[in-house]
Amino acid sequence: MIGQLHSVVVDAPDAHALATFYAELLGLEVSKGGPGDDWVVVSGQGHRLAFQQAPDLVPPDWPDPQRPQQFHLDVYVADIDEAEPEVLALGARKLPGGGGDFRVYADPVGHPFCLVWDA
């Protein structure tokens, strides 16, 4: 092994706002950085996500191949019917696509992510 994964880093026009969205979604804490900071980290439960300021971000346009996703997170949920309204209330929006055990959403900046469950 050469190294260990330290962070997944996500670009955002407002790093703190997007970090707060994911902290709420995943039950993590904002552990470093705050409003106005260029680098914000959320962590807990053995996980760490970092968000860096990218004021000129051009988000993906799911599922347009001209502006494809750069990455996406799969977020496991126990009950999709309970989780979906909660994630929409946080500022996510539902995207086309999905299947028998996942649904596709965009975070407030436009990065796609999936809610997944055991169907």
N, C-alpha and C positions, 0 to 999 in steps of 0.2 A: 504494500500500500504506500502510495506517495503522500497522500494527505487525507484529511477528513472534511466533509462538507461543513462549512462554517455558517454561511448565510445564502439564502436566495434573495437577490436584490432586484427590486422592482422600481422602474422609473415612474415618476409622477409629477404633474405640475405643482402639486401641493403635497409634499412628502408626509407631513404630519396628518393631514386630513385622510389620506389613503391608509396610513398606518393605523389610524384610529378605526377606520372601517374594518380592516382585517383583525385588529385586536378584538373588536366586538363580535365579529363573525366566528372567530376561532377560540374565544375565551382566553385570550392572551393579554399581556400587559404591555403598555408602551414603556420600555425599559431604558431607552436612551433617546434624547432629542425631544424637542417640543415645537410648538408653533414657531414658524420662521426659520427653523433649522434646516440645513441642506441634507442631513442624514438622520433618519429616525429608525429605531429598532423596536420590534415587538418580539417578546419571547415568553416562554413558559412551557410546561409539559414536555421539556426536552426539545422544543422547536424554536427556531429563530428566523424571522423574516426582516429584511432591511429595506428601507425605502429611501431613494435618493432624488433630490430635486432635479427635475428635467422640465424647465419651463416651456420648451418648444416641442414637447412630446406629441407625436402624431400616433394616436392609439390605433390598434388593429380594428378592422371593420368586419366582424364575423358575419358570414363565412367567406367574404370577398378575398380571393387569392391575390389581388393586387395589394392588399394591406392585411396580410395574414397575422394570426396570433404569433407572438414571439415565444410564449410559454403559456401554460395554464396550470392552475392548481385544482386538484380533485379534493373536495371537502366531504368527508364521510358524515352522514346524518342518520340518526336512528329512525326518524319519521319525516318523510319529505313533505307531507301535508301540513305538518307543524312548522318545519324549517322554512318553507318557501315564503310565507307571508312575513316571517321575521327578517329574512335576508332582503326582501323587497323594501321593508320598512327602514332598513339601514341605508338604502340608496342604491341597491343593485337593480338591474333591470333584466328581465328574461329575454333570452335570445332564441332564434330558431334552432332547431336541432334537439337532440336528446334521444333517449332510447328507453328500454325497459327498466334500467337501473341508474339512469343519470339524466339530469337536466342542465342546460347551459344558461349561464347568466353573464352579465358584464358588471364589473365593479364600477364605482362612481367615475373612474377615469376612462373606462372602456376596455380594460383587460378582461378577457373571458376567463371564467372559472366554472367548474361543474359541482353541483351537489350530487353525491353518489350515495347509494344505499343498496342493501341486499334485497333485490326484488324477489 
